[in-house]
Amino acid sequence: MLSFLPDSRRAFSSLSEREILSLAIAAEEEDGRIYSAFATALAETYPGSAALFEGMAAEEDEHRRRLLDLYVARFGTRLVPIRREHVKGFLTRKPVWLLKTLSLETVRQQVWEMEEGAYRFYMEAAKQVTDAPIRKLLGDLAAQERKHADAADGIDALQLGAEGRDTEKAASHRQFVLTYVQPGLAGLMDGSVSTLAPVFAAAFATGDTHQTFLVGLAAAIGAGISMGFTEAASDDGKLTGRGSPLKRGLAAGIMTALGGLGHALPYLIADFTLATTVAVVVVLLELWAIAFIQNRYMQTPFWRAVLQVVLGGSLVFAAGILIGSA
């Protein structure tokens, strides 16, 4: 939802060369730890992929060393305590590397997002600095991170076999997931679940289908506008590679509104009992669709997604009925 709290994070354009190098060092340290965690998680099932991630972790450590050497030469031994979450344009990553079980597709998507973000960070940073050696190093690291992004499509090709290689997701698919699916799914979940309470509270409080439809329409459109602006304002996509803020905002806003309208439209039916029955069926279909999308694009185990979505939706649904019947 739309937040009016002030954003205390620094603008990337305001960072000094010292702060940019400190930020890069912290980022390489974090990415190296993540790749090591991937290697540990996949070692037993996919030893080939585990070896690949060990190598990528070593490369990230080498990047950190090169950055640190240049930092010490230019600014001394005291690093600026700045991390990605302190700067506008960076997003907090979902810690998928902490999951007990990891699918290869989940790992590939995560690696691609990490390396695409690192590449964009170094490119933008190189444009901003004026010190020639610093600019050269940032440009060199950008080129190396670009090569890492391509490695996401080659993870465990031997285990996948010829058929698996033929069906590998291309970079365009990963960009589609990042730009449209992730914000759209967040919007659909928010619109479907958050509007349940006001719609069914209005329905059981008034028993009037027309008034219930107006409440549902207002809730859906309001939530869509709020989610759209929030997503568009979250970052400009330059550092994260998530794509145009306008596209992401439209995806989130439209799917939020659709999620809310789904169970409001049945109240265009004049008969209250029939309208409510149809609305309940639509709610079940919405929750099932959310679980399917989470499983299909976010690699969430299907029945876990069903449990999470249905449980949360049922609680909100029950709250609406109880409040409306009071």
C-alpha positions in Angstrom: 0.0 0.0 0.0 1.0 3.6 -0.5 3.2 4.9 2.3 3.6 8.5 3.3 6.6 7.9 5.6 9.7 9.8 4.6 12.4 7.7 2.9 15.6 8.0 4.8 17.7 6.2 2.3 20.5 8.0 0.4 20.1 8.8 -3.3 22.6 6.9 -5.4 23.6 10.1 -7.2 24.6 11.6 -3.9 27.2 9.0 -3.0 30.9 10.0 -3.0 33.6 7.8 -4.6 34.6 6.6 -1.2 31.0 5.6 -0.4 30.6 3.9 -3.8 33.7 1.8 -3.2 32.6 0.9 0.4 29.2 -0.1 -0.9 30.7 -2.2 -3.6 32.9 -4.0 -1.1 29.9 -4.8 1.2 27.9 -6.0 -1.8 30.6 -8.4 -3.0 31.0 -9.8 0.5 27.2 -10.4 0.7 27.0 -12.0 -2.8 30.0 -14.2 -2.0 28.3 -15.5 1.2 25.1 -16.2 -0.8 27.0 -18.2 -3.4 28.7 -20.2 -0.7 25.3 -20.9 0.8 24.0 -22.1 -2.6 27.0 -24.4 -2.9 26.3 -25.9 0.5 22.6 -26.4 -0.2 23.1 -28.0 -3.6 26.3 -30.1 -2.8 24.5 -33.4 -2.1 22.0 -33.3 -5.0 23.8 -31.3 -7.6 27.6 -31.5 -7.0 28.3 -29.9 -10.4 26.3 -26.8 -9.5 27.8 -26.7 -6.1 31.3 -26.6 -7.6 30.2 -23.8 -9.9 28.9 -21.7 -7.0 32.1 -22.3 -5.0 34.0 -20.9 -8.0 31.6 -17.9 -8.2 32.0 -17.2 -4.5 35.8 -17.2 -5.0 35.4 -14.7 -7.9 33.3 -12.5 -5.7 36.0 -12.6 -3.0 38.6 -11.6 -5.7 36.4 -8.7 -6.7 36.2 -7.7 -3.0 39.9 -7.9 -2.7 40.5 -5.7 -5.7 38.0 -3.1 -4.5 39.5 -3.1 -1.0 43.1 -2.7 -2.3 42.0 0.4 -4.3 40.0 1.8 -1.4 42.9 1.5 1.0 45.3 3.1 -1.5 42.8 6.1 -2.0 41.1 6.5 1.3 42.8 4.5 4.1 41.7 1.6 6.1 38.4 2.8 7.5 35.4 1.7 5.4 32.2 3.7 5.3 29.5 1.6 7.0 27.1 1.7 4.0 25.1 -1.2 2.6 22.7 -1.7 -0.3 19.6 -1.3 2.0 20.8 2.2 2.9 20.6 3.4 -0.8 17.5 4.2 -2.9 17.1 1.9 -5.9 18.2 -1.3 -4.2 15.7 -3.8 -2.9 16.0 -6.2 0.0 16.4 -9.7 -1.5 14.2 -12.5 -0.4 16.5 -14.9 1.4 15.8 -18.0 -0.8 19.3 -19.3 0.0 18.1 -20.0 3.5 15.5 -22.5 2.3 16.0 -26.1 3.2 15.3 -27.2 -0.3 16.2 -25.3 -3.4 15.1 -26.0 -7.0 17.5 -25.3 -9.8 15.1 -22.9 -11.4 14.8 -20.9 -8.1 18.6 -20.7 -8.0 18.9 -19.7 -11.7 16.4 -16.9 -11.2 18.2 -15.6 -8.1 21.6 -15.7 -9.7 20.4 -13.9 -12.8 18.8 -11.1 -10.6 21.9 -10.8 -8.5 24.3 -10.5 -11.4 22.1 -8.3 -13.5 21.8 -6.0 -10.5 25.6 -6.0 -9.9 26.2 -5.3 -13.6 23.9 -2.3 -13.5 25.3 -1.0 -10.2 28.9 -1.0 -11.6 27.8 0.6 -14.9 25.9 3.4 -13.0 28.8 3.8 -10.5 31.4 4.1 -13.3 29.4 6.9 -14.9 29.4 8.8 -11.6 33.1 8.7 -10.6 35.8 10.9 -12.0 38.9 9.1 -10.6 40.3 7.2 -13.6 41.6 4.1 -11.8 38.3 3.7 -9.8 36.3 4.1 -13.0 38.4 1.5 -14.8 38.0 -1.0 -12.0 34.3 -0.5 -11.9 34.0 -0.9 -15.6 36.1 -4.1 -15.5 33.9 -5.5 -12.8 30.7 -4.7 -14.7 32.0 -6.8 -17.6 32.8 -9.7 -15.3 29.3 -9.5 -13.7 27.7 -9.6 -17.1 29.5 -12.9 -17.8 28.2 -14.2 -14.5 24.6 -13.5 -15.5 25.0 -15.7 -18.5 26.1 -18.5 -16.2 22.6 -18.7 -14.7 21.4 -20.4 -17.9 24.1 -23.0 -17.8 23.7 -24.2 -14.2 23.6 -28.0 -14.1 23.2 -28.4 -17.9 24.6 -31.9 -17.6 22.0 -32.9 -15.0 19.2 -31.4 -17.0 20.2 -33.3 -20.2 19.4 -32.3 -23.8 15.7 -31.9 -23.3 16.3 -29.7 -20.3 18.7 -27.5 -22.2 16.2 -27.0 -24.9 13.6 -25.8 -22.5 15.9 -23.5 -20.5 14.4 -20.1 -19.7 16.0 -17.3 -21.6 17.0 -13.9 -20.2 13.9 -12.4 -21.6 11.7 -14.8 -19.6 13.6 -13.8 -16.4 13.1 -10.2 -17.2 9.4 -10.8 -17.7 9.2 -12.5 -14.3 11.1 -9.6 -12.7 9.1 -6.8 -14.4 5.6 -8.1 -14.7 5.1 -11.4 -12.8 6.5 -10.4 -9.4 4.7 -7.0 -9.0 1.6 -8.4 -10.7 1.5 -11.4 -8.3 2.0 -9.0 -5.3 -0.9 -6.9 -6.6 -3.2 -9.8 -7.2 -2.6 -11.1 -3.7 -3.2 -7.7 -2.1 -6.3 -7.0 -4.2 -7.8 -10.4 -3.7 -7.2 -10.7 0.0 -7.3 -7.1 1.4 -10.7 -6.3 -0.2 -12.4 -9.5 1.1 -13.3 -8.0 4.5 -14.9 -4.7 3.2 -16.9 -6.4 0.5 -18.4 -9.2 2.6 -18.8 -6.9 5.6 -20.8 -4.5 3.4 -22.8 -7.5 2.0 -23.8 -9.0 5.3 -24.3 -5.5 7.0 -26.7 -4.2 4.3 -28.0 -7.2 2.4 -28.0 -4.8 -0.6 -26.2 -6.1 -3.7 -25.9 -2.6 -5.3 -24.3 -1.0 -2.2 -22.0 -4.0 -1.8 -20.9 -3.6 -5.4 -20.1 0.1 -4.9 -18.1 -0.7 -1.8 -16.2 -3.5 -3.7 -15.6 -1.2 -6.7 -14.2 1.6 -4.5 -12.0 -0.8 -2.5 -10.6 -2.4 -5.7 -9.9 0.8 -7.5 -8.4 2.5 -4.4 -6.2 -0.5 -3.7 -5.1 -0.6 -7.4 -4.1 3.0 -7.4 -2.2 2.7 -4.1 -0.3 -0.5 -5.1 0.5 1.0 -8.5 2.0 4.1 -7.1 3.9 2.2 -4.4 5.5 -0.2 -6.8 6.4 2.5 -9.3 8.0 4.6 -6.5 9.9 1.6 -5.0 12.8 2.0 -7.4 13.6 3.3 -10.9 14.9 0.0 -12.1 18.4 1.4 -13.0 20.2 -0.5 -10.3 18.0 -3.5 -9.8 17.3 -4.3 -13.5 13.6 -4.7 -12.6 12.5 -2.7 -15.6 10.4 0.4 -16.1 8.7 1.8 -13.0 5.7 2.6 -15.2 5.4 -1.0 -16.4 5.8 -2.5 -12.9 3.4 0.0 -11.5 0.8 -0.8 -14.1 1.2 -4.5 -13.6 0.8 -4.2 -9.8 -2.1 -1.7 -10.0 -4.1 -3.5 -12.7 -3.7 -6.9 -11.0 -4.6 -5.4 -7.6 -7.8 -3.9 -9.1 -8.7 -7.1 -10.9 -8.2 -9.1 -7.7 -10.6 -6.8 -5.8 -13.1 -6.6 -8.7 -13.3 -10.4 -9.0 -15.5 -10.9 -5.9 -17.3 -7.5 -6.3 -18.7 -8.0 -9.8 -21.0 -10.9 -8.7 -23.0 -8.3 -6.7 -24.2 -6.8 -9.9 -26.7 -9.8 -9.6 -29.8 -8.5 -7.9 -30.5 -11.7 -5.9 -28.4 -11.4 -2.7 -28.1 -15.2 -2.1 -27.1 -16.0 -5.6 -24.7 -13.0 -5.8 -23.0 -14.1 -2.5 -22.7 -17.7 -3.7 -21.1 -16.7 -6.9 -18.7 -14.3 -5.0 -17.6 -17.1 -2.7 -16.8 -19.3 -5.7 -14.9 -16.5 -7.4 -12.9 -16.0 -4.1 -11.9 -19.7 -4.2 -10.8 -19.4 -7.8 -8.8 -16.3 -7.1 -6.9 -17.9 -4.2 -6.3 -21.0 -6.3 -4.9 -18.9 -9.1 -2.6 -17.1 -6.7 -1.2 -20.4 -5.5 -0.8 -21.6 -9.1 1.2 -18.5 -10.1 3.4 -18.8 -7.0 4.1 -22.4 -7.9 4.6 -21.7 -11.6 6.8 -18.6 -11.5 8.1 -18.3 -7.9 8.9 -22.0 -7.4 6.8 -22.1 -4.2 5.7 -25.7 -3.5 2.0 -25.8 -4.7 0.4 -27.1 -1.5 2.5 -24.8 0.7 1.3 -21.9 -1.5 -2.3 -23.1 -1.2 -2.1 -23.4 2.6 -0.6 -19.9 2.9 -3.0 -18.2 0.6 -6.2 -20.0 1.6 -5.5 -19.7 5.3 -4.8 -16.0 5.1 -7.7 -15.4 2.7 -10.1 -17.4 4.9 -9.2 -15.4 8.0 -9.9 -12.1 6.2 -13.1 -13.5 4.7 -14.3 -14.6 8.1 -13.5 -11.3 9.6 -15.6 -9.5 7.0 -18.6 -11.8 7.6 -18.3 -11.4 11.4 -18.0 -7.6 11.2 -20.9 -7.4 8.7 -23.1 -9.6 10.8 -22.5 -7.8 14.1 
